[in-house]
Amino acid sequence: MKIIEDDNFLNKHQKEQISNGILATSFPFYWVKTQIKNANLPNLVHVLLGESLHGHIVEPNKIASPNFYFCKNVLDTFCEKHNMSYNKIHRACINLTVNSPFKNGTIHNDHKFNYTQFILYLNDSTGDTLVFKNKRKILKRIKAKQFKGAVFGKCLHAQEYPKRGRRVVLVITFS
């Protein structure tokens, strides 16, 4: 499986928008009991585009936040640099997690159909992303580093919970 990692693709304006906007204490995140089936912990999420999340009504394929356009622009910047294209964004959200008694989240796929996943670490964190060959064998550890983006195809993956502070990650699935 091809995994592309890049920590030098955002422009100055995009980095400032992340640091002074999304990471600001006033940016709204919402409590979600579970985002994936059999999840071991709840988390905070800011839905940009997606389906209904337990208790939060979000229409399928409808933009749920004005921040969607900025985040789509970030995806476009990454795709342009790496000569990638897409036809449709399936889901986009910003996840915020904190330290937990569990080492990592539930191992999962985001969708049943084929897709590509873009993640962008919005802050420095000890919460890496684990890409699995199967439910027991880690294929790749994507190290968390502020402004680092990564793209990978449909596969089992999970987040590591940060040892301290928060882990804030933009996640966009597309095809």
C-alpha positions in Angstrom: 0.0 0.0 0.0 1.3 3.4 -0.9 1.3 6.0 1.8 2.3 9.6 1.0 3.5 11.8 3.9 4.3 15.5 3.6 5.1 18.1 6.2 5.9 20.9 3.8 2.8 21.6 1.6 0.8 24.2 3.5 1.2 27.9 2.8 1.7 30.6 5.5 -2.0 31.6 5.4 -3.2 28.0 5.9 -0.9 27.5 8.8 -2.1 30.8 10.4 -5.7 29.8 9.9 -5.1 26.5 11.6 -3.1 28.0 14.5 -5.3 31.0 15.1 -8.7 29.6 14.1 -9.2 25.9 14.4 -6.8 25.5 17.4 -8.3 28.6 19.2 -10.2 27.9 22.4 -13.3 29.3 20.9 -13.5 26.8 18.0 -16.6 24.5 18.4 -16.2 20.8 19.0 -19.1 18.5 19.8 -19.2 15.5 22.1 -19.7 12.3 20.2 -20.4 9.1 22.1 -19.0 6.9 19.2 -17.9 7.7 15.7 -17.2 4.1 14.8 -18.9 0.8 15.8 -17.5 -0.7 19.0 -15.4 2.4 19.8 -13.7 2.2 23.2 -14.0 5.9 24.0 -16.0 9.0 23.0 -14.3 12.0 21.4 -14.9 15.6 20.3 -15.6 16.3 16.7 -16.3 19.2 14.3 -18.2 17.8 11.4 -17.5 19.6 8.1 -19.3 17.3 5.7 -20.8 13.9 6.5 -23.6 11.8 7.8 -25.6 11.8 11.0 -23.5 11.5 14.1 -25.2 10.2 17.2 -27.3 13.1 18.5 -26.0 15.6 15.9 -28.1 15.9 12.8 -26.0 16.2 9.8 -27.5 15.6 6.4 -25.6 13.1 4.1 -23.5 14.9 1.5 -24.3 18.3 2.9 -21.8 20.8 4.1 -22.2 21.2 7.9 -19.7 23.9 8.6 -18.3 27.0 6.8 -14.9 25.6 7.7 -15.4 22.9 5.1 -14.2 25.2 2.3 -10.9 26.0 4.1 -10.3 22.3 4.8 -11.2 21.4 1.2 -8.6 24.0 0.1 -6.0 22.2 2.3 -6.8 18.9 0.6 -6.6 20.5 -2.8 -3.2 21.9 -1.9 -1.9 18.5 -0.9 -3.4 16.8 -4.0 -2.0 19.4 -6.4 1.5 19.0 -5.0 1.3 15.2 -5.3 -0.5 15.1 -8.7 -3.6 13.5 -7.2 -7.3 14.2 -8.1 -10.7 13.2 -6.7 -14.3 13.2 -7.8 -16.1 13.2 -4.5 -15.5 14.0 -0.8 -17.4 11.4 1.3 -16.7 12.7 4.8 -14.8 15.5 6.4 -14.3 16.3 10.1 -11.9 17.5 12.6 -11.3 15.1 15.5 -10.0 16.1 18.9 -9.0 13.4 21.4 -7.2 13.5 24.7 -5.3 11.1 26.9 -7.1 7.8 27.7 -6.5 4.6 29.6 -6.4 2.9 26.2 -3.2 3.0 24.1 -5.1 3.4 20.8 -8.6 3.7 19.4 -10.6 1.0 17.7 -9.0 -0.5 14.6 -11.4 0.2 11.8 -12.1 1.2 8.1 -14.0 4.4 7.6 -16.3 3.1 4.9 -17.3 -0.2 3.3 -16.5 1.0 -0.2 -13.1 1.9 -1.6 -11.8 5.4 -0.7 -8.7 7.4 0.0 -8.0 9.0 3.3 -6.3 12.3 3.9 -5.2 13.2 7.5 -3.6 16.4 8.6 -2.1 16.8 12.1 -3.2 20.3 13.2 -1.1 20.3 16.3 2.0 18.5 17.7 0.9 15.4 19.6 2.2 12.1 20.7 -0.9 10.5 19.1 0.3 8.8 15.9 -1.8 7.1 13.4 -1.4 3.3 13.0 -2.0 1.7 9.7 -2.5 -2.1 10.0 -1.8 -5.0 7.6 -4.4 -7.0 9.7 -6.0 -6.6 13.1 -2.7 -7.6 14.8 0.1 -6.4 12.6 1.1 -2.7 12.2 2.1 -2.0 8.7 3.1 1.7 9.3 3.1 4.3 12.0 2.4 7.8 10.7 4.2 10.1 13.2 2.1 13.0 14.5 3.8 16.3 13.7 2.0 19.7 13.3 1.1 20.5 9.7 2.0 17.0 8.5 -0.4 15.5 6.0 -0.7 11.9 4.9 -2.8 10.0 2.3 -3.5 6.3 2.2 -6.0 4.0 0.7 -8.8 2.0 2.4 -7.2 0.0 5.1 -7.5 -0.8 8.8 -6.2 2.0 10.9 -6.5 3.5 14.4 -5.3 6.6 16.3 -3.0 6.5 19.3 -4.3 8.5 22.2 -1.9 11.3 23.2 0.1 10.9 26.4 -0.6 14.5 27.3 -2.5 17.5 25.8 -4.8 17.0 22.8 -4.6 15.4 19.4 -6.4 17.5 16.7 -6.6 15.9 13.2 -8.4 16.9 10.0 -9.8 13.7 8.4 -11.2 13.7 4.8 -12.2 10.6 2.9 -12.6 10.9 -0.9 -12.6 9.0 -4.1 
